[in-house]
Amino acid sequence: MTNINCSSDCIYQKDGKCKLESVTAMAVTPDNTCAYYAKEKNTINKKYTT
């Protein structure tokens, strides 16, 4: 199991950790960004819902 810290507005981020279940080998990006990043659609409402 991998423990990856994440603070991005990504659909895989939860409580400061990456919760992506499975990954495949990816090349490192030149600007060091996450290859699996997918922007969360509704980040504003997420903060105020329970």
For each residue, the residues with C-beta under 8 A, 3 or more apart:
1:
2: 18
3: 17
4: 17 18
5: 16 17 18
6: 10 12 13 16 17 18 34
7: 13 16
8: 13 34 37
9: 13 39 40 43
10: 6 13 18 34 36 37 38 39 40
11: 38 39 40 41
12: 6 18 19 20 36 38
13: 6 7 8 9 10 16 17 18 19 40
14: 17 19
15:
16: 5 6 7 13
17: 3 4 5 6 13 14
18: 2 4 5 6 10 12 13 34 36
19: 12 13 14
20: 12 23 36
21:
22:
23: 20 26 36
24:
25:
26: 23 35 36
27: 35
28: 32
29: 32 33 35
30:
31:
32: 28 29
33: 29 37
34: 6 8 10 18 37
35: 26 27 29
36: 10 12 18 20 23 26
37: 8 10 33 34
38: 10 11 12
39: 9 10 11
40: 9 10 11 13 43 46
41: 11
42: 45 46
43: 9 40 46 47
44: 47 48
45: 42 48 49
46: 40 42 43 49
47: 43 44
48: 44 45
49: 45 46
50:
